[in-house]
Amino acid sequence: MTQVARAGVGIMLLKDNKVLLGKRHSDPKKASSLLHGEGTWTFPGGKVDFGETIYDAAKREVKEETGIEVKNMEVMSITDEIKEDVHFVTIGFLCKDFEGEAKVMEPDEIIEWKWFDLNNLPSPIYPPSQKMIELYKEGIIYKK
């Protein structure tokens, strides 16, 4: 079987220089990540479904995971996550225009949502989210 890259989205919700991060479950089966992100802090996000635009996927993932309604967002980064058995291209979105408060909507995957100052982030951070943060701080979209 030929392996192919998959598309994913990550959304940086930004409010007062703080970003919303969710703590992934420490059980790999519950953390539900082909990139093995159990126990890490992550932005809302996930896989793009067939026939779905990346923008619609991003809005859907934020709503499903946090209950927050995205009003407007823009592409801020593109990253590659290449492992031995999986390759994801992640499109990062920056969202400053949203409504609602973060709630744990999928407790088997994400056990809590918290706001963190961009200059005082928790550890460890899920690798795609970490790359998004670094690119945002550098003011660039893609870095090889």
ABEGO torsion letter per residue (X at the ends): XBBBBBBBBBBBBBBGGBBBBBBBBABAAAAGBAAGABGBBBBBEEBBBBGBBAAAAAAAAAAAAAGBBBABBBBABBBBBBBAABBBBBBBBBBABBBEBBBBABAAABABBBBBBAABBBOBBBAAAAAAAAAAAAGBABBX
